[in-house]
């Protein structure tokens, strides 16, 4: 039996989460890692909400995409001067 592959276009909200995180970092200018973690973990939770939309459409955020998203969080932290950021702590509250 062939497995049916369902292709679902990511919701618009999905594409806006990381740019919005950058705007929050620029606006709030976190002074330390704890303040940065508060921002990144809130953004990670936004991905949780978008994942529910994927589930409703019979799809999911694939493992490779999850790893890429996690890497994007670390890249953003590094770009804003937080080279010592732990990638797992940046997204510790995620459910994906």
Secondary structure, DSSP 8 states (H G I E B T S, - for coil): -----------HHHHHHHHHHHHHHHHH--SSHHHHHHHHHHHHHHHHHHHHHHHHTT----HHHHHHHHHHHHHHHHHTT-TT--HHHHTTT---
